[in-house]
Amino acid sequence: MITHNNPFTMPTLFEALQRIRLSEEETSGSIPPPPPAFTPRASVPNERLNLLFNLMTTDQCVSVSQFKEIISKTELNLPKMVSLMTSDSDYFMEIVRNKYGSKRVQRLLGISDELDALFYDVILSRFFDIMTDKYACYVAVRAMLVSDTMEKFIMYSHVLFYALDIACNQYGCIALNEVITNVDDSNYRKVLLDVVARNALFLSNDPSGNFVVQHVLTLYDSCCTRNVAASLRGYCVDLSFKKYGSYIVEKLLEAEESMDVVVTELLECEGGRLMRLARNEYGSFVVVKALRVTHEVVNRVDLFSGLVQKLMPFRHLLVRSHGSNIANILESRSMATSCSD
């Protein structure tokens, strides 16, 4: 039960909003820039900044329903509240980098064109910083969903400009995948997928970028899959020795458009190297996947037979290794051949 003793209870928050309200005279100037290493929870000269920061970021006694109630009861004050929040980009960044601040800004996006315009300007001014932050990135993704066509395409152009840098960030790759999933313009989607496909080799070798390549392959876009396969042609075996690279190669094997590229490279691989791949912690999964998918494709039995023939001389070396499953497949094939004879 909410009491008036808690500094973050609903009545106190409503009072805080009243104190945040600005007069026409007070809104005529701009908010002074914050000091270096800006910390809103510490002493800030402008009391309104502290009050607003606490409203947006505190996790105490402010549920989603309560925050919605606050919004509904202060609708006339929201433009001034958002204007204050967005007048300084550093202050805005402190809010959206906060878990609760990010969620509440997302809640405010889409309420009105006036509010969206204020958010749009500050998001563009710090676009890369926002797209590569753990919590702030979801604000940018939400803004792209609710913005009008012109603003949406300007944000899309920023995504394209920073695409590779965003993809290679531990949080940016998640945000970029969200954008790719949610984009509602087919032409822009094609351009974005082409950027990923053309740079698939670079991204596949990046600790974060590889997740973007994996993601576009799960969309089952035939053109994109073929383009990714073309970019990775000649490098599939190298990637298969790596944890995340092997995931990408496995996804290529699952698609009809790209299966031949991987299997052909395995067949052209020098025997000793293929044996090492089959015994490898990650590569063994690629080889198992290649055997299974080629066996299931009726009209490509030649690929399955080729792999079996190339691996059979190393069967005894695979038994007590990561390649034990491969050895079992080869053994089953050998027994089936003997029975048919």
Contacts in CASP RR format, 6 or more apart in sequence:
PFRMAT RR
TARGET T0000
AUTHOR 0000-0000-0000
METHOD contacts of the structure
MODEL  1
MITHNNPFTMPTLFEALQRIRLSEEETSGSIPPPPPAFTPRASVPNERLN
LLFNLMTTDQCVSVSQFKEIISKTELNLPKMVSLMTSDSDYFMEIVRNKY
GSKRVQRLLGISDELDALFYDVILSRFFDIMTDKYACYVAVRAMLVSDTM
EKFIMYSHVLFYALDIACNQYGCIALNEVITNVDDSNYRKVLLDVVARNA
LFLSNDPSGNFVVQHVLTLYDSCCTRNVAASLRGYCVDLSFKKYGSYIVE
KLLEAEESMDVVVTELLECEGGRLMRLARNEYGSFVVVKALRVTHEVVNR
VDLFSGLVQKLMPFRHLLVRSHGSNIANILESRSMATSCSD
2 9 0 8 1.000
2 10 0 8 1.000
2 11 0 8 1.000
2 61 0 8 1.000
3 9 0 8 1.000
4 11 0 8 1.000
4 12 0 8 1.000
6 12 0 8 1.000
6 60 0 8 1.000
6 61 0 8 1.000
8 54 0 8 1.000
8 58 0 8 1.000
8 60 0 8 1.000
8 61 0 8 1.000
8 62 0 8 1.000
9 61 0 8 1.000
10 61 0 8 1.000
10 66 0 8 1.000
10 69 0 8 1.000
10 70 0 8 1.000
13 55 0 8 1.000
13 62 0 8 1.000
13 70 0 8 1.000
14 70 0 8 1.000
14 73 0 8 1.000
14 74 0 8 1.000
16 51 0 8 1.000
16 52 0 8 1.000
16 54 0 8 1.000
16 55 0 8 1.000
17 55 0 8 1.000
17 70 0 8 1.000
17 74 0 8 1.000
17 77 0 8 1.000
17 81 0 8 1.000
19 47 0 8 1.000
19 48 0 8 1.000
19 51 0 8 1.000
20 48 0 8 1.000
20 51 0 8 1.000
20 52 0 8 1.000
20 55 0 8 1.000
20 77 0 8 1.000
20 80 0 8 1.000
20 81 0 8 1.000
20 84 0 8 1.000
21 77 0 8 1.000
21 80 0 8 1.000
22 48 0 8 1.000
22 80 0 8 1.000
22 84 0 8 1.000
27 80 0 8 1.000
27 83 0 8 1.000
30 87 0 8 1.000
31 46 0 8 1.000
31 49 0 8 1.000
31 84 0 8 1.000
31 87 0 8 1.000
31 88 0 8 1.000
31 91 0 8 1.000
32 45 0 8 1.000
32 46 0 8 1.000
33 88 0 8 1.000
33 90 0 8 1.000
34 44 0 8 1.000
34 88 0 8 1.000
34 90 0 8 1.000
34 91 0 8 1.000
38 90 0 8 1.000
38 91 0 8 1.000
38 94 0 8 1.000
39 94 0 8 1.000
40 49 0 8 1.000
40 50 0 8 1.000
40 53 0 8 1.000
40 91 0 8 1.000
40 94 0 8 1.000
40 95 0 8 1.000
41 53 0 8 1.000
44 50 0 8 1.000
44 53 0 8 1.000
48 84 0 8 1.000
49 84 0 8 1.000
49 91 0 8 1.000
52 81 0 8 1.000
52 84 0 8 1.000
52 85 0 8 1.000
53 91 0 8 1.000
53 94 0 8 1.000
53 95 0 8 1.000
55 62 0 8 1.000
55 70 0 8 1.000
56 85 0 8 1.000
56 95 0 8 1.000
56 98 0 8 1.000
56 100 0 8 1.000
56 101 0 8 1.000
56 104 0 8 1.000
56 105 0 8 1.000
57 95 0 8 1.000
57 98 0 8 1.000
57 100 0 8 1.000
57 101 0 8 1.000
57 104 0 8 1.000
58 100 0 8 1.000
59 99 0 8 1.000
59 100 0 8 1.000
62 70 0 8 1.000
62 100 0 8 1.000
64 103 0 8 1.000
64 107 0 8 1.000
67 104 0 8 1.000
67 107 0 8 1.000
68 107 0 8 1.000
71 78 0 8 1.000
71 107 0 8 1.000
71 108 0 8 1.000
71 111 0 8 1.000
74 81 0 8 1.000
78 108 0 8 1.000
78 111 0 8 1.000
78 112 0 8 1.000
78 115 0 8 1.000
79 112 0 8 1.000
79 114 0 8 1.000
79 115 0 8 1.000
79 118 0 8 1.000
82 108 0 8 1.000
82 115 0 8 1.000
82 118 0 8 1.000
82 119 0 8 1.000
83 118 0 8 1.000
85 91 0 8 1.000
85 92 0 8 1.000
85 95 0 8 1.000
85 105 0 8 1.000
85 118 0 8 1.000
86 92 0 8 1.000
86 118 0 8 1.000
86 119 0 8 1.000
86 121 0 8 1.000
86 122 0 8 1.000
89 122 0 8 1.000
89 125 0 8 1.000
89 126 0 8 1.000
92 122 0 8 1.000
92 126 0 8 1.000
93 126 0 8 1.000
93 129 0 8 1.000
93 130 0 8 1.000
93 133 0 8 1.000
93 136 0 8 1.000
95 101 0 8 1.000
95 102 0 8 1.000
95 105 0 8 1.000
96 102 0 8 1.000
96 105 0 8 1.000
96 130 0 8 1.000
96 133 0 8 1.000
96 135 0 8 1.000
96 136 0 8 1.000
96 139 0 8 1.000
97 133 0 8 1.000
97 134 0 8 1.000
97 135 0 8 1.000
97 136 0 8 1.000
98 135 0 8 1.000
99 135 0 8 1.000
101 135 0 8 1.000
102 135 0 8 1.000
102 136 0 8 1.000
102 138 0 8 1.000
102 139 0 8 1.000
103 138 0 8 1.000
105 119 0 8 1.000
105 139 0 8 1.000
106 138 0 8 1.000
106 139 0 8 1.000
106 142 0 8 1.000
108 115 0 8 1.000
108 119 0 8 1.000
109 115 0 8 1.000
109 116 0 8 1.000
109 119 0 8 1.000
109 139 0 8 1.000
109 142 0 8 1.000
109 143 0 8 1.000
109 146 0 8 1.000
110 116 0 8 1.000
110 146 0 8 1.000
113 148 0 8 1.000
116 143 0 8 1.000
116 146 0 8 1.000
116 147 0 8 1.000
116 148 0 8 1.000
116 151 0 8 1.000
117 151 0 8 1.000
119 139 0 8 1.000
119 143 0 8 1.000
120 143 0 8 1.000
120 147 0 8 1.000
120 151 0 8 1.000
120 155 0 8 1.000
123 130 0 8 1.000
123 139 0 8 1.000
123 140 0 8 1.000
123 143 0 8 1.000
123 155 0 8 1.000
124 154 0 8 1.000
124 155 0 8 1.000
124 158 0 8 1.000
127 140 0 8 1.000
127 155 0 8 1.000
127 158 0 8 1.000
127 162 0 8 1.000
128 158 0 8 1.000
128 162 0 8 1.000
128 165 0 8 1.000
128 166 0 8 1.000
129 136 0 8 1.000
130 136 0 8 1.000
130 137 0 8 1.000
130 139 0 8 1.000
130 140 0 8 1.000
131 137 0 8 1.000
131 140 0 8 1.000
131 159 0 8 1.000
131 162 0 8 1.000
131 166 0 8 1.000
131 169 0 8 1.000
131 172 0 8 1.000
131 175 0 8 1.000
131 176 0 8 1.000
132 165 0 8 1.000
132 166 0 8 1.000
132 169 0 8 1.000
132 171 0 8 1.000
132 172 0 8 1.000
132 175 0 8 1.000
133 171 0 8 1.000
134 171 0 8 1.000
137 171 0 8 1.000
137 172 0 8 1.000
137 174 0 8 1.000
137 175 0 8 1.000
137 178 0 8 1.000
138 175 0 8 1.000
138 178 0 8 1.000
140 155 0 8 1.000
140 175 0 8 1.000
141 175 0 8 1.000
141 178 0 8 1.000
141 179 0 8 1.000
141 182 0 8 1.000
143 155 0 8 1.000
144 152 0 8 1.000
144 155 0 8 1.000
144 156 0 8 1.000
144 179 0 8 1.000
144 182 0 8 1.000
144 183 0 8 1.000
145 182 0 8 1.000
147 155 0 8 1.000
152 185 0 8 1.000
153 185 0 8 1.000
153 188 0 8 1.000
156 183 0 8 1.000
156 185 0 8 1.000
156 188 0 8 1.000
156 192 0 8 1.000
159 166 0 8 1.000
159 176 0 8 1.000
159 179 0 8 1.000
159 192 0 8 1.000
160 191 0 8 1.000
160 192 0 8 1.000
160 195 0 8 1.000
163 176 0 8 1.000
163 192 0 8 1.000
163 195 0 8 1.000
163 196 0 8 1.000
164 195 0 8 1.000
164 199 0 8 1.000
164 202 0 8 1.000
164 203 0 8 1.000
166 172 0 8 1.000
166 173 0 8 1.000
166 175 0 8 1.000
166 176 0 8 1.000
167 173 0 8 1.000
167 176 0 8 1.000
167 196 0 8 1.000
167 203 0 8 1.000
167 206 0 8 1.000
167 208 0 8 1.000
167 209 0 8 1.000
167 212 0 8 1.000
168 203 0 8 1.000
168 206 0 8 1.000
168 208 0 8 1.000
168 209 0 8 1.000
169 208 0 8 1.000
170 207 0 8 1.000
170 208 0 8 1.000
172 208 0 8 1.000
173 208 0 8 1.000
173 209 0 8 1.000
173 211 0 8 1.000
173 212 0 8 1.000
174 211 0 8 1.000
176 212 0 8 1.000
177 211 0 8 1.000
177 212 0 8 1.000
177 215 0 8 1.000
179 192 0 8 1.000
180 189 0 8 1.000
180 192 0 8 1.000
180 193 0 8 1.000
180 196 0 8 1.000
180 212 0 8 1.000
180 215 0 8 1.000
180 216 0 8 1.000
180 219 0 8 1.000
181 215 0 8 1.000
181 219 0 8 1.000
183 189 0 8 1.000
183 192 0 8 1.000
190 223 0 8 1.000
193 216 0 8 1.000
193 219 0 8 1.000
193 221 0 8 1.000
193 223 0 8 1.000
193 224 0 8 1.000
193 227 0 8 1.000
194 224 0 8 1.000
194 227 0 8 1.000
196 203 0 8 1.000
196 212 0 8 1.000
196 213 0 8 1.000
196 216 0 8 1.000
196 224 0 8 1.000
196 228 0 8 1.000
197 216 0 8 1.000
197 224 0 8 1.000
197 227 0 8 1.000
197 228 0 8 1.000
197 230 0 8 1.000
197 231 0 8 1.000
198 227 0 8 1.000
198 231 0 8 1.000
199 231 0 8 1.000
200 213 0 8 1.000
200 227 0 8 1.000
200 228 0 8 1.000
200 231 0 8 1.000
200 232 0 8 1.000
201 231 0 8 1.000
201 232 0 8 1.000
201 235 0 8 1.000
203 209 0 8 1.000
203 210 0 8 1.000
203 212 0 8 1.000
203 213 0 8 1.000
204 210 0 8 1.000
204 213 0 8 1.000
204 232 0 8 1.000
204 235 0 8 1.000
204 239 0 8 1.000
204 244 0 8 1.000
204 245 0 8 1.000
204 248 0 8 1.000
205 239 0 8 1.000
205 242 0 8 1.000
205 245 0 8 1.000
207 244 0 8 1.000
210 244 0 8 1.000
210 245 0 8 1.000
210 247 0 8 1.000
210 248 0 8 1.000
211 244 0 8 1.000
213 228 0 8 1.000
213 248 0 8 1.000
214 244 0 8 1.000
214 247 0 8 1.000
214 248 0 8 1.000
214 251 0 8 1.000
216 224 0 8 1.000
216 228 0 8 1.000
217 224 0 8 1.000
217 225 0 8 1.000
217 228 0 8 1.000
217 248 0 8 1.000
217 251 0 8 1.000
217 252 0 8 1.000
217 255 0 8 1.000
218 251 0 8 1.000
220 255 0 8 1.000
222 255 0 8 1.000
222 257 0 8 1.000
225 252 0 8 1.000
225 255 0 8 1.000
225 257 0 8 1.000
225 258 0 8 1.000
226 257 0 8 1.000
226 258 0 8 1.000
228 252 0 8 1.000
228 258 0 8 1.000
229 252 0 8 1.000
229 255 0 8 1.000
229 257 0 8 1.000
229 258 0 8 1.000
229 261 0 8 1.000
229 262 0 8 1.000
230 261 0 8 1.000
232 239 0 8 1.000
232 248 0 8 1.000
232 249 0 8 1.000
232 252 0 8 1.000
232 261 0 8 1.000
233 261 0 8 1.000
233 265 0 8 1.000
234 265 0 8 1.000
236 249 0 8 1.000
236 252 0 8 1.000
236 261 0 8 1.000
236 262 0 8 1.000
236 265 0 8 1.000
236 266 0 8 1.000
237 265 0 8 1.000
237 266 0 8 1.000
237 269 0 8 1.000
237 273 0 8 1.000
237 274 0 8 1.000
237 277 0 8 1.000
239 245 0 8 1.000
239 246 0 8 1.000
239 248 0 8 1.000
239 249 0 8 1.000
240 246 0 8 1.000
240 249 0 8 1.000
240 277 0 8 1.000
240 280 0 8 1.000
240 282 0 8 1.000
240 283 0 8 1.000
240 286 0 8 1.000
241 277 0 8 1.000
241 280 0 8 1.000
241 282 0 8 1.000
241 283 0 8 1.000
242 282 0 8 1.000
243 282 0 8 1.000
245 282 0 8 1.000
246 282 0 8 1.000
246 283 0 8 1.000
246 285 0 8 1.000
246 286 0 8 1.000
249 262 0 8 1.000
249 286 0 8 1.000
250 285 0 8 1.000
250 286 0 8 1.000
250 289 0 8 1.000
252 258 0 8 1.000
252 259 0 8 1.000
252 261 0 8 1.000
252 262 0 8 1.000
253 259 0 8 1.000
253 262 0 8 1.000
253 263 0 8 1.000
253 286 0 8 1.000
253 289 0 8 1.000
253 290 0 8 1.000
253 293 0 8 1.000
254 289 0 8 1.000
254 293 0 8 1.000
256 297 0 8 1.000
259 293 0 8 1.000
259 294 0 8 1.000
259 297 0 8 1.000
259 300 0 8 1.000
260 300 0 8 1.000
260 303 0 8 1.000
262 286 0 8 1.000
262 290 0 8 1.000
263 290 0 8 1.000
263 294 0 8 1.000
263 303 0 8 1.000
263 307 0 8 1.000
266 274 0 8 1.000
266 277 0 8 1.000
266 287 0 8 1.000
266 290 0 8 1.000
266 307 0 8 1.000
266 310 0 8 1.000
267 303 0 8 1.000
267 306 0 8 1.000
267 307 0 8 1.000
267 310 0 8 1.000
269 277 0 8 1.000
271 310 0 8 1.000
271 314 0 8 1.000
272 314 0 8 1.000
274 287 0 8 1.000
274 310 0 8 1.000
274 311 0 8 1.000
274 314 0 8 1.000
275 311 0 8 1.000
275 314 0 8 1.000
275 317 0 8 1.000
275 318 0 8 1.000
277 283 0 8 1.000
277 284 0 8 1.000
277 286 0 8 1.000
277 287 0 8 1.000
278 284 0 8 1.000
278 287 0 8 1.000
278 311 0 8 1.000
278 314 0 8 1.000
278 318 0 8 1.000
278 323 0 8 1.000
278 326 0 8 1.000
279 317 0 8 1.000
279 318 0 8 1.000
279 321 0 8 1.000
279 322 0 8 1.000
279 323 0 8 1.000
280 322 0 8 1.000
281 322 0 8 1.000
283 322 0 8 1.000
284 321 0 8 1.000
284 322 0 8 1.000
284 323 0 8 1.000
284 325 0 8 1.000
284 326 0 8 1.000
287 307 0 8 1.000
287 311 0 8 1.000
287 323 0 8 1.000
287 326 0 8 1.000
288 323 0 8 1.000
288 325 0 8 1.000
288 326 0 8 1.000
288 329 0 8 1.000
290 307 0 8 1.000
291 304 0 8 1.000
291 307 0 8 1.000
291 308 0 8 1.000
291 326 0 8 1.000
291 329 0 8 1.000
292 329 0 8 1.000
294 300 0 8 1.000
294 301 0 8 1.000
294 303 0 8 1.000
294 304 0 8 1.000
294 307 0 8 1.000
295 301 0 8 1.000
295 304 0 8 1.000
297 303 0 8 1.000
297 304 0 8 1.000
308 329 0 8 1.000
308 330 0 8 1.000
308 333 0 8 1.000
311 318 0 8 1.000
311 326 0 8 1.000
311 330 0 8 1.000
312 330 0 8 1.000
312 334 0 8 1.000
315 327 0 8 1.000
315 330 0 8 1.000
315 331 0 8 1.000
315 334 0 8 1.000
316 327 0 8 1.000
318 324 0 8 1.000
318 326 0 8 1.000
318 327 0 8 1.000
318 330 0 8 1.000
319 327 0 8 1.000
END
